């Protein structure tokens, strides 16, 4: 399934962006009108194709006192209640950066190091005893992802309100299971890695993972008051702010999820994602988080360098940075790519069963953009990269980047 990140589609669209001299800066009002037109245009042309009813956007420009936050559409497909900038979206695997940052803060506090092993922290999994935390976070562990097993997908589809425990999910791929897939090699995207990292956080802190996220980032720390983590279901007051979410993905590896096709999956359990993908947030909060992640003081220099250390998604080997010859890399819960015209950017497209949420950070322009959709279509129908391209062009034409 590996439904949490779409490197190829996103990068393909952005690779066509030309770099030319920026014009004089437009007013905020003119830029907002142009961005609103971008969202309205996408929704008008893609709503039926992607079974999509709503989009949310937040733009954090260099030096701006406030984000530009815009929305388009309604909370339900065919509905009449407008979505608002206060609406909350599942951010999918953007969650992984929260998990990685928690681990890195623990390292800075002297409670662990990322070169310690699963065997050191989780002796209940001896088959993986030599895998380091660094390899978990960089997707080079060799541990398969549980959500690519037909049994797990089938079990979830039979009862989408079932609350999985982490040991239950890990058991789908642990080698003592006769149906477990074979180990992977090189770079291989695995949500199992981040569930193991979540367990390590709890073992190292003697505290619940949610409590650590709240203390470090959400309720204290960065005060992300519109960001929420749930290990099972979101509470009613949070669910009331989340638009309907539609699973309309017919990709072959999702055959076991056929019973969910076309359904509003908003109220279903997010226990199958947990520390790999279960955070929900407004687009503005995600933009605030991304800026803090790449530029803020929440990580000391050593740990930020580790966060941004890369392996090639092509070879699985460490690289100093991506390049036009090797354009895609994965850090510790973040991704980078280099495009011929645009240069190097950091980004992620996080996906859950019914949502997609993108962030991208332009280092040269010190700009963060986040946007989200309330449907999960076939991979070939996901046009998030094209919307990113459109937004980039609009910001550039406005003289803001």
C-alpha distance (Angstrom), angle and dihedral (degrees) to the residues before:
residue distance angle dihedral
X1 . . .
X2 3.82 . .
X3 3.76 86.6 .
X4 3.77 98.8 162.7
X5 3.79 104.1 83.1
X6 3.78 137.1 30.7
X7 3.80 108.8 -166.9
X8 3.78 99.6 162.7
X9 3.81 101.4 49.6
X10 3.78 93.1 44.5
X11 3.79 95.6 48.4
X12 3.82 94.6 43.4
X13 3.77 91.8 59.7
X14 3.78 95.8 45.2
X15 3.79 93.6 48.7
X16 3.78 89.9 76.4
X17 3.82 94.9 61.8
X18 3.82 111.5 115.1
X19 3.79 122.3 -146.5
X20 3.80 110.9 -134.6
X21 3.78 133.7 152.5
X22 3.81 111.2 -67.5
X23 3.81 118.3 -119.6
X24 3.79 124.5 -128.6
X25 3.78 112.3 -63.5
X26 3.79 117.1 -90.5
X27 3.79 122.1 -137.5
X28 3.79 118.9 -91.3
X29 3.78 89.9 -110.8
X30 3.80 92.8 54.0
X31 3.80 91.9 47.0
X32 3.79 92.2 48.8
X33 3.80 90.0 51.2
X34 3.81 91.0 51.2
X35 3.80 92.9 48.1
X36 3.80 90.7 47.8
X37 3.78 88.6 53.0
X38 3.82 89.0 52.5
X39 3.81 91.7 54.5
X40 3.79 94.5 42.9
X41 3.80 90.8 48.8
X42 3.79 93.6 50.4
X43 3.79 91.9 48.2
X44 3.79 92.6 47.8
X45 3.81 93.6 52.3
X46 3.82 100.8 33.8
X47 3.81 106.1 33.2
X48 3.79 96.9 92.6
X49 3.80 95.3 37.0
X50 3.82 93.8 51.2
X51 3.85 97.1 29.4
X52 3.78 85.0 -121.4
X53 3.80 127.4 158.9
X54 3.81 106.0 169.9
X55 3.81 144.8 32.1
X56 3.80 129.4 -171.6
X57 3.82 125.6 -164.6
X58 3.80 135.4 -173.2
X59 3.81 124.6 -177.3
X60 3.81 121.6 -167.1
X61 3.81 108.8 -167.4
X62 3.78 125.8 -165.6
X63 3.78 110.3 -84.8
X64 3.82 95.1 0.3
X65 3.79 115.6 141.5
X66 3.81 92.3 -146.2
X67 3.77 138.2 22.9
X68 3.77 122.4 -110.0
X69 3.81 104.9 -119.7
X70 3.80 122.2 -171.4
X71 3.79 137.9 164.0
X72 3.78 138.9 -169.5
X73 3.77 132.2 -162.9
X74 3.78 138.9 10.1
X75 3.78 137.1 -57.9
X76 3.82 92.7 -111.2
X77 3.78 134.2 35.6
X78 3.78 104.2 -99.8
X79 3.81 91.0 7.1
X80 3.79 131.7 126.0
X81 3.83 104.8 -141.9
X82 3.81 108.4 105.0
X83 3.77 119.0 -127.1
X84 3.83 112.3 -123.5
X85 3.79 137.4 -154.2
X86 3.82 86.6 -104.7
X87 3.80 90.8 62.1
X88 3.79 115.7 117.3
X89 3.80 126.0 -135.0
X90 3.78 133.5 -165.5
X91 3.81 103.2 -111.2
X92 3.82 95.9 -160.3
X93 3.76 114.9 -163.3
X94 3.77 93.7 2.4
X95 3.82 76.5 87.6
X96 3.80 89.0 73.3
X97 3.80 92.1 72.6
X98 3.82 88.8 57.1
X99 3.80 89.8 52.6
X100 3.79 92.7 46.2
X101 3.81 92.3 46.8
X102 3.80 90.2 51.9
X103 3.79 90.6 53.1
X104 3.81 90.9 47.6
X105 3.80 92.3 49.6
X106 3.80 88.6 51.7
X107 3.80 88.4 52.4
X108 3.81 90.5 50.9
X109 3.81 88.0 51.1
X110 3.81 90.8 53.8
X111 3.81 95.1 -114.9
X112 3.81 96.0 118.7
X113 3.79 143.0 -14.5
X114 3.77 125.7 -129.0
X115 3.80 90.0 -125.8
X116 3.79 91.1 63.6
X117 3.78 115.6 102.4
X118 3.76 140.5 -116.2
X119 3.80 85.7 -114.8
X120 3.81 90.2 59.5
X121 3.80 94.0 52.0
X122 3.80 106.8 21.8
X123 3.81 108.2 32.2
X124 3.82 89.5 166.9
X125 3.83 86.5 79.5
X126 3.83 102.7 57.1
X127 3.82 94.0 161.1
X128 3.81 87.6 69.6
X129 3.79 97.3 37.0
X130 3.83 94.5 124.0
X131 3.81 96.6 49.4
X132 3.80 111.6 109.0
X133 3.77 125.8 -139.0
X134 3.80 87.9 -117.4
X135 3.80 90.4 59.5
X136 3.80 91.1 48.6
X137 3.78 91.6 54.5
X138 3.83 95.4 42.4
X139 3.83 94.3 49.4
X140 3.80 93.8 -118.0
X141 3.81 97.8 110.5
X142 3.80 97.9 106.6
X143 3.82 88.6 -128.4
X144 3.83 112.9 133.1
X145 3.79 121.9 -126.6
X146 3.80 114.2 -106.4
X147 3.81 93.1 -143.6
X148 3.79 91.5 67.2
X149 3.80 91.2 65.6
X150 3.78 116.8 99.1
X151 3.79 90.7 -144.0
X152 3.80 93.7 58.8
X153 3.81 92.6 45.4
X154 3.79 91.5 47.1
X155 3.80 92.5 48.7
X156 3.79 90.7 51.0
X157 3.80 94.3 46.1
X158 3.82 90.7 51.9
X159 3.80 91.1 55.6
X160 3.83 114.7 10.7
X161 3.80 90.1 176.6
X162 3.81 91.2 61.9
X163 3.78 113.4 117.3
X164 3.79 109.8 -137.8
X165 3.76 120.5 -154.5
X166 3.78 118.2 -139.3
X167 3.83 92.4 -112.4
X168 3.83 88.6 53.3
X169 3.79 91.3 54.1
X170 3.79 94.4 44.5
X171 3.81 90.2 50.3
X172 3.82 90.1 67.5
X173 3.82 89.8 68.7
X174 3.81 104.7 23.8
X175 3.84 109.8 120.2
X176 3.82 94.1 -119.7
X177 3.80 87.6 67.0
X178 3.83 105.4 90.5
X179 3.81 89.8 -145.8
X180 3.79 95.3 49.8
X181 3.82 115.1 125.7
X182 3.78 119.8 -112.7
X183 3.81 120.1 -92.8
X184 3.78 116.5 -85.4
X185 3.79 128.2 -126.8
X186 3.80 134.2 -139.2
X187 3.78 115.4 -9.1
X188 3.80 110.5 -5.0
X189 3.79 123.1 162.3
X190 3.80 110.1 -122.7
X191 3.78 130.3 172.2
X192 3.81 88.6 -165.7
X193 3.79 87.8 72.3
X194 3.77 92.1 62.4
X195 3.79 94.8 46.5
X196 3.80 87.4 55.3
X197 3.81 88.6 49.1
X198 3.81 89.0 51.6
X199 3.81 90.3 53.7
X200 3.81 89.8 49.3
X201 3.81 90.2 53.6
X202 3.78 89.9 53.6
X203 3.80 93.2 45.9
X204 3.82 93.0 48.4
X205 3.80 95.7 45.9
X206 3.82 101.0 32.8
X207 3.78 84.0 -134.8
X208 3.79 138.0 104.4
X209 3.79 118.3 -88.7
X210 3.81 92.5 -124.6
X211 3.79 90.6 51.9
X212 3.79 90.6 52.0
X213 3.82 92.1 50.4
X214 3.79 90.7 47.7
X215 3.79 93.4 48.2
X216 3.78 96.6 44.3
X217 3.78 103.9 35.9
X218 3.79 120.0 -6.3
X219 3.81 113.5 47.1
X220 3.81 97.5 11.8
X221 3.80 124.4 12.5
X222 3.80 105.3 44.2
X223 3.83 93.3 5.7
X224 3.79 94.8 -130.4
X225 3.78 92.6 177.0
X226 3.81 95.1 176.0
X227 3.81 96.1 50.3
X228 3.79 122.0 94.1
X229 3.79 137.5 -177.1
X230 3.80 122.3 -157.7
X231 3.78 128.6 178.2
X232 3.83 92.8 -162.5
X233 3.83 119.2 5.9
X234 3.78 130.1 -14.7
X235 3.81 114.6 -108.8
X236 3.84 117.7 -99.1
X237 3.81 95.2 -102.5
X238 3.82 90.4 55.4
X239 3.81 94.3 43.0
X240 3.79 88.9 53.1
X241 3.82 88.6 63.5
X242 3.83 95.9 47.4
X243 3.82 118.0 92.5
X244 3.77 121.0 -129.3
X245 3.81 111.1 -78.3
X246 3.78 123.8 -145.1
X247 3.79 129.1 -154.9
X248 3.81 106.7 -157.1
X249 3.78 100.5 150.5
X250 3.80 117.4 136.1
X251 3.81 97.1 174.1
X252 3.82 109.7 143.0
X253 3.81 95.1 -114.1
X254 3.81 89.1 59.4
X255 3.81 96.4 60.6
X256 3.82 91.7 114.7
X257 3.81 89.3 58.7
X258 3.81 93.5 58.9
X259 3.86 92.3 115.6
X260 3.82 88.5 65.2
X261 3.80 95.9 51.2
X262 3.80 112.8 127.9
X263 3.80 92.8 2.8
X264 3.78 128.0 129.5
X265 3.81 98.7 -114.7
X266 3.81 96.8 179.1
X267 3.81 95.2 111.2
X268 3.80 96.5 45.6
X269 3.77 123.7 109.5
X270 3.80 117.5 -80.6
X271 3.81 90.3 -163.8
X272 3.81 90.4 110.4
X273 3.84 89.0 66.7
X274 3.83 107.0 36.9
X275 3.84 111.4 143.4
X276 3.81 89.7 2.0
X277 3.80 96.0 59.6
X278 3.81 119.7 -23.7
X279 3.81 103.3 113.8
X280 3.81 120.1 112.8
X281 3.81 123.4 -163.7
X282 3.76 146.1 153.2
X283 3.78 115.8 -93.2
X284 3.81 88.5 -112.8
X285 3.80 93.5 54.3
X286 3.80 90.8 49.4
X287 3.80 89.5 52.1
X288 3.81 90.7 50.1
X289 3.79 89.2 49.5
X290 3.81 93.5 49.3
X291 3.80 92.6 50.6
X292 3.80 91.1 49.8
X293 3.80 90.8 46.4
X294 3.80 95.1 54.6
X295 3.79 102.0 31.3
X296 3.82 111.9 10.2
X297 3.81 131.4 96.5
X298 3.79 97.7 -108.5
X299 3.83 91.7 103.1
X300 3.81 124.5 45.6
X301 3.83 115.5 -125.2
X302 3.82 94.0 -97.2
X303 3.78 93.3 52.3
X304 3.81 94.5 43.5
X305 3.80 88.5 52.6
X306 3.81 88.1 52.8
X307 3.80 91.5 48.1
X308 3.81 89.9 53.9
X309 3.82 96.5 41.2
X310 3.78 107.8 118.8
X311 3.76 142.9 -145.6
X312 3.78 120.3 -165.6
X313 3.79 111.7 -108.0
X314 3.80 86.2 -146.5
X315 3.81 99.7 52.6
X316 3.80 104.7 13.5
X317 3.81 88.5 -130.9
X318 3.82 124.7 127.3
X319 3.80 114.9 -94.0
X320 3.80 129.5 -175.3
X321 3.80 91.2 -134.2
X322 3.76 140.3 -25.3
X323 3.80 120.7 -88.8
X324 3.77 139.3 -175.7
X325 3.82 87.3 -92.8
X326 3.82 93.5 50.1
X327 3.79 102.1 20.1
X328 3.80 105.5 172.2
X329 3.77 129.1 61.5
X330 3.79 138.0 167.6
X331 3.80 124.0 -143.4
X332 3.81 126.0 -178.9
X333 3.79 99.9 -50.3
X334 3.81 95.1 -28.7
X335 3.81 133.7 84.2
X336 3.79 134.2 -142.8
X337 3.77 134.0 -165.6
X338 3.78 136.8 -179.7
X339 3.78 120.4 -144.6
X340 3.81 125.8 -165.8
X341 3.80 95.0 -119.9
X342 3.78 105.7 21.7
X343 3.79 101.1 43.7
X344 3.79 125.0 -145.6
X345 3.81 123.0 -14.9
X346 3.80 137.3 169.0
X347 3.80 118.0 -132.2
X348 3.78 149.2 146.9
X349 3.78 135.0 -163.0
X350 3.78 106.7 -155.6
X351 3.79 118.0 -163.6
X352 3.78 134.7 -170.1
X353 3.78 125.9 175.7
X354 3.79 92.6 -80.5
X355 3.80 107.2 16.9
X356 3.79 142.4 57.9
X357 3.79 121.6 -163.3
X358 3.81 123.8 -177.5
X359 3.77 130.8 -167.2
X360 3.77 126.4 -179.9
X361 3.80 130.0 179.2
X362 3.80 122.8 -157.7
X363 3.82 105.7 -156.1
X364 3.80 96.5 -166.9
X365 3.79 92.4 51.7
X366 3.84 95.2 33.7
X367 3.80 88.9 -133.4
X368 3.81 129.7 143.6
X369 3.81 123.4 -161.9
X370 3.80 125.6 -174.8
X371 3.79 128.9 178.3
X372 3.78 136.7 165.4
X373 3.81 142.4 -162.2
X374 3.81 130.3 -157.1
X375 3.79 99.2 -133.4
X376 3.79 139.8 64.6
X377 3.83 109.5 -145.6
X378 3.79 130.4 174.8
X379 3.78 113.0 -60.6
X380 3.79 90.4 -112.4
X381 3.81 89.7 56.4
X382 3.81 96.7 49.5
X383 3.81 104.7 108.7
X384 3.81 97.8 173.9
X385 3.79 90.5 124.3
X386 3.79 91.6 56.5
X387 3.78 91.6 52.9
X388 3.81 88.7 49.1
X389 3.80 88.4 52.8
X390 3.80 91.6 50.0
X391 3.81 92.5 49.3
X392 3.79 91.0 48.2
X393 3.82 91.1 51.9
X394 3.80 90.7 48.4
X395 3.81 93.3 51.0
X396 3.79 90.6 46.3
X397 3.80 94.0 47.5
X398 3.80 88.1 50.5
X399 3.80 90.6 56.0
X400 3.80 93.1 -116.7
X401 3.80 99.1 117.3
